[in-house]
């Protein structure tokens, strides 16, 4: 089958592309700069240039494709050790990059004489906003902060494909435990310096997921024709930030004793700190009911696998 991935040169997109290629599927990765990534791609992955705003130049690949997976979007926190501040301009880029990519996917589906079978739309558990200790499932209504509003619009950006007879699956992802990307590498250095500890109160919930389950769940949803609508992609056992730190310290053989005050984090990176200081006790209710079995349901086993 042919699968098109927007944002396919990022960490998550690359993992999915490699997984599909290893099983003999045809993968088309859309990139604004395919020459830059040409040498990074394994055999079987075809790079196509796109402008991240329209279907120009790649719509023909969508004709008869099995699926389009839409991961494209400006990185929320940036690539540096310290997260980027959410300035007005940064928020604009975050929002427009996601909505433009969604509209491009819809354009490609509209142009296809043989419609793709599925659109997988990325989202995040930030959809629910800060929820305290409340257990959050896919039935929980959206929040009203920046991330929640963004997720609502992001999910809606590809919703028109359903009226064209195309199945839409929305994956609301939690904290992906990537050894080299995202928040985990930012946490490792303080622990290695014996200065790790909770963020703020430490009581906020962190819904996490191992990359193997992120990809496994997405492929499971792609293959399950009855799967439609939103699914929380989080391990069955979320933990508080304080417990996350304790487990990380135990895995690294380091203490978890030095808290980072919330006011200091907000002073340093502004509103971006809400990603770490607020949380959702999100569980993957619909995914488990559908029959997906997690490879890593406990945090310690997941971290030991990643950090061994």
N, C-alpha and C positions, 0 to 999 in steps of 0.2 A: 504494500500500500504506500501511497505517497502522502507525506505529512509536511506541511509548511509551518515553519516556526519563525515568528517575529521575535526579536530579542534573542535570537538563537546563538549569539556569540557571547552572551552573558553566562554567569556560572550555572544557573538553573537550566537555561536553554541548551547549553553545551552538554550537560549531563543527559538531558532527554534525547538530544540528537544522537549522541553516542550510543545510548541504550537502544534506540530504534534501529540504527545502522547495524549494530551487532546482531540484531535478529533478522537482518536481511531486508529491511524496509528502505524505501527511497525517501530521503530527507532533503528538503529545500530550506535553506536558512537565508532569511532576508537580512541584509546588512547595508548600512549607509556607506560603508567603506570595505567592500569585499576584498580588495587587494591587500589590505592590512591583515586580514585574517586567513588569507588563502593557505598559508603554510601551516596554520594551526589545526586545520580540519582533517579528520581521518578520511580515508577513501570511502566513497558512498554518499558523502554530503556535498550537495551542490549549493554554491553561494550565488545569490542574486542580489543585485543592487536595488535599493528602494529609497525613497525620500522620507519615509516614516510618516507620510501624510496622505498619500494617495495609493491607488492600485496600479499606477503607471509602471510598466516594465515588468510586472510579475503576475498580473491578473490571469494570464494564460495558464500559469502553473496551478492555479486554484481550480481550473476546469477539470472535474473528475477526481479531485484530490479526496483522500479519505478524511483528512482533518486539517484545520488551521488552528495552530496553538498560538495565542496572542499574549506574549510575555513582554512586549515592548513598553518602555517607559523610562523616564529620567530616574536615576538612582536617588532614593529618598535621602540618604545620608552622605552621599559622595564616596570617594575612594580613599580619602586620607585617613590618618589615625584618628583625628578628631572629626566627628560628623559635621557636615555643612550646616550653617544656620539657615532656617527657613525664612529668608528674606522675601519680600513681595515678589522679586524677580525669580527666586528659586521656586516659590510656590507656583508661579505662572508656568514655569518650564515643566514642573512635575505634572501639573494638571493637563496642560496642552499636549504634552508628549503622549499621554495615555489616551486622551480623547481623539487625537488625530490618528493614532494607530488603530483605534477601534473603528473609526469611520472608514479608514483604508480597507480594513478587513470586510466591512459591509459592502463597499464598492466592488471588491473582488468577487464576493459571492453573487452580487447582483449581475455582474458581467458574465458569470459562468453559465454556459448552456447546460452543463451537467453539474449541479450544485455539489459542493463538498458535503460529506455526510455529517460533519461535526465541527463546531467551533468551541475550543476550550479557551475560556476567558480567565485571565489571572485576576486575582483580587487578594484581599488580606483580611485577617481577623480584626484589623483596625476598623472594619465596617461597623462594628458594634459599639465603638467608643469605649471610654473607661467604664468598667462594670463592677468594680469592687470584687466581692466574693461570690457574686451571682454566677451560677453555672450557665454558660452560654452555648446554645445550640443554633442550628441554622434557622430556627423559628424566632430567635430573638430579634427584635426590631433594630434598625440602624441607630447609631448615635448621631450627634450633631456637631462634633468638632471637625477640624480640617481633614483628618484622615478618614473619618466616617463619611463625610460628604464626598470626598474624593473617590472612595470605594463605590459608593452608590452610583456616581456618574460613570466611573470606569466600567462597572458591570453593565450599565445601561447602554454603553457605547456600541456593543455588538448585539444587543437584544433584538434589533430588527431582523436578524437572520432567521429567527424562529418563524416569522411570518412567511418566509420563503421556503419553509419545510425543512430547515436545517436544525439539527439538535444542538442546543447550547448547554455546556457544562461550565459552571463557575467554581473556581478553586480558591477558597479563602485560606490563604496560607498563614501559618504562625511563624515563629522564629526558626528559620532554617539553620541548623548547626553545621555550617560550612567551616572547615579548618582554615581556609585561606581567604574567605570573603565574608562580609557582613559583620555582625556584632561580636561573634566569638573571638576572632583574632584581637579585637580591641580589648577584650577582657583578659586575655592570656598574659600580657606583659605585666600588669600589676601583681598578678598571682605569682609569676616567676620571680618578682622582686620582693615577695613576702608581704605585699601591701594590698592584697585582694580583699574584697568585702562587698556588702550589699549596696545597692543604689537607693538612696532615700530611705524610706521606712523599711524596704525589703519585703513589705507585705503584698506588693502588687504581683499579680499572677503572670507568669510567662508561659504561654502555650508554645511548645517547641516541637520540632519534627526533625528526624534524621534525614539526610538527603536521599538515602536509599528508599525510604518510605515516601518521600515527596514524589520521586520519580515513579516508584511502584504504584502509588495511589493514582497518579495521573494516567498511567498506562492502563490500570484496572478500569478507570472511569471511561477511558477511550474505548476499551474493548466491551464494556457492558452497555448494550444498546438501550437498556431501560433507564440508564443514568441521565438525568436532566436536572437543571437548576443548580443551586449552590451546595457546596460541600466544604466543610471545615477540614483543612489538611493539617491536622495537629495530632500529636501522639495521644493515646488514651489517658495519660496521666500528666496533666500540666502541673507545674510546681510554682511556688512563690519565688521571687527573685532571691530572697535570703536562702531558701533551700537550694536553688540553682548554684549559688556561690559555695555553699557547703559541699555539695557534690563535686563541683569543679575542683575545689581545694583538695578534697580527698583523692580524686583521680590524679592530680598533679603532685600530691604529697606536700601541699602548702596550706597555711592557715587561711581562714576567711574571717577576718576580724576587723578590718578597717573600713567603716562605712564611708560612702561618698555622699555628702549632704545634698539634698535635692536643690537647695538654693544655689549651691556652687555649680551644679550641673546646668541649671537654667541660666545662670550668669555666663557660663562658658559657651554654651551652644544654643541658648534661647529656647524657643518652642520645640525645637527638634528633640529636646530632652524628654518630651512626653512619651516618645516611643519606648524609652526604658523605664520611666517613672509611673506610667499608667499601664494598665494591662487588662486582659480578659481571661477569665477562667474557661476558655473555649475547649469544647470536646468535639470529636469527630463522630457525632451521633449518626448522621445519615450514611456516612461512609462505612461504618461498622455494621449498620443494619443491612447495607447492601451486600456485605460479605467480605470486605477487605480485611486481611489479617496483617497486622503490623509486624515488621521484623524487629523493631526496637520500640517497645512500649514503656521502658523504664529509662530514666535519664542517665543513670550511672553507666549502664551497658552501652548506651549511645555514645557518651563522651569517651569511654574507654576504647571503643572501636575507632573513633575519629582521632584520638590523641595518642594512640599506642605507638 
